[in-house]
């Protein structure tokens, strides 16, 4: 296993911290938005439950699991889409600002996850990348029901 230099280690740590911070920010923003700041209905909204799926990857990010970074980079696009739609839908100024904040957090989270995976795979070397591709192909074949 190749040794990781200090520059690579610091980049991995930075992208990890950025991803965790953005994810926690999305959770806090979603709860505050739908419960207190600008809920769809007075007194809070059941839309606050939309943050529950965001709590699932938090443990994986804190444990630094590569697979979590990958699927979170796909999940975040649902929240990005919601942010863009609500930012352009003509709601209140506060709601529009919150939606813009959600959109920005989603973009930062995606970039952090993508960079984290890329940096770790480059540091792991070509053998690890080949093993990763082989494992992904095997999983896809199992999912498709092929022997």
C-alpha positions in Angstrom: 0.0 0.0 0.0 1.5 3.3 -1.0 2.2 5.9 1.7 0.2 9.0 1.6 2.2 12.3 1.7 1.2 15.1 4.0 -0.3 17.2 1.2 -2.6 14.5 0.2 -3.6 13.7 3.8 -4.4 17.4 4.4 -6.5 17.5 1.2 -8.4 14.4 2.2 -9.0 15.9 5.7 -10.2 19.2 4.3 -12.7 17.6 1.9 -13.9 15.4 4.7 -14.5 18.4 7.0 -16.1 20.4 4.2 -18.5 17.5 3.3 -19.5 17.0 7.0 -20.0 20.8 7.5 -22.1 21.1 4.4 -24.2 18.1 5.3 -24.8 19.3 8.9 -25.6 22.7 7.4 -28.2 21.2 5.1 -29.8 19.4 7.9 -29.9 22.5 10.1 -31.1 24.7 7.3 -33.8 22.3 6.3 -35.1 22.0 9.9 -34.9 25.7 10.6 -36.5 26.6 7.3 -39.5 24.3 7.6 -40.1 24.6 11.3 -39.4 28.3 12.2 -38.0 30.6 9.5 -40.3 30.3 6.5 -42.5 27.2 6.8 -45.1 26.4 4.1 -47.8 26.6 6.7 -47.9 28.8 9.8 -46.6 27.0 12.9 -44.3 24.6 11.1 -44.5 22.1 8.3 -44.3 18.4 7.8 -41.8 19.2 5.1 -39.2 19.2 7.9 -39.1 15.4 7.4 -37.2 16.0 4.2 -34.0 16.2 6.2 -34.3 12.6 7.5 -32.5 11.1 4.4 -29.6 13.5 5.0 -29.0 12.1 8.5 -28.2 8.6 7.1 -24.9 9.5 5.4 -23.6 11.4 8.4 -22.2 8.3 10.1 -20.5 7.2 7.0 -18.9 10.5 6.5 -17.7 10.6 10.1 -16.2 7.1 9.6 -14.6 8.2 6.3 -16.3 5.5 4.2 -15.7 6.0 0.5 -19.0 4.4 -0.5 -20.9 7.0 1.5 -19.2 9.9 -0.3 -20.2 8.3 -3.7 -23.9 7.8 -3.0 -24.2 11.1 -1.2 -22.9 12.9 -4.2 -25.9 11.5 -6.1 -28.4 12.1 -3.3 -27.5 15.7 -2.9 -28.9 16.5 -6.4 -32.5 16.0 -5.1 -31.9 18.8 -2.6 -30.2 20.9 -5.2 -33.2 20.6 -7.4 -35.6 21.5 -4.6 -33.4 24.6 -3.8 -33.4 25.8 -7.4 -37.2 25.3 -7.8 -38.0 27.1 -4.5 -35.5 29.9 -5.2 -37.3 30.6 -8.5 -40.9 30.0 -7.5 -41.7 33.4 -6.3 -42.0 32.6 -2.6 -41.2 35.1 0.1 -37.8 36.9 0.1 -36.6 34.9 3.1 -37.7 31.6 1.5 -35.9 32.5 -1.7 -32.7 33.3 0.3 -32.9 30.0 2.2 -33.4 28.2 -1.1 -30.3 29.9 -2.5 -28.4 28.9 0.6 -29.5 25.3 0.2 -28.5 25.3 -3.4 -25.0 26.6 -2.5 -24.6 24.1 0.3 -25.6 21.3 -2.1 -23.0 22.4 -4.7 -20.3 22.6 -2.0 -21.2 19.2 -0.7 -21.1 17.7 -4.2 -17.7 19.2 -4.9 -16.3 18.1 -1.5 -17.5 14.5 -2.1 -16.2 14.3 -5.7 -12.8 15.7 -4.7 -12.6 13.4 -1.7 -13.2 10.3 -3.8 -10.8 11.5 -6.5 -8.0 12.4 -4.1 -8.3 9.1 -2.2 -8.4 7.0 -5.4 -5.3 8.8 -6.8 -3.5 8.3 -3.6 -4.4 4.6 -3.5 -2.7 3.9 -6.8 -3.7 2.1 -10.0 -4.0 -1.3 -8.4 -6.6 0.0 -5.9 -8.5 1.7 -8.7 -8.5 -1.5 -10.8 -9.8 -3.4 -7.8 -12.4 -0.8 -7.1 -13.6 -1.0 -10.8 -13.7 -4.8 -10.6 -15.7 -4.7 -7.4 -18.2 -2.3 -9.0 -18.6 -4.5 -12.1 -19.1 -7.5 -9.9 -21.8 -5.7 -7.9 -23.5 -4.6 -11.1 -23.5 -8.1 -12.4 -25.0 -9.5 -9.2 -27.7 -6.8 -9.3 -28.5 -7.7 -12.9 -28.8 -11.4 -11.9 -26.0 -12.5 -14.2 -23.8 -15.4 -13.0 
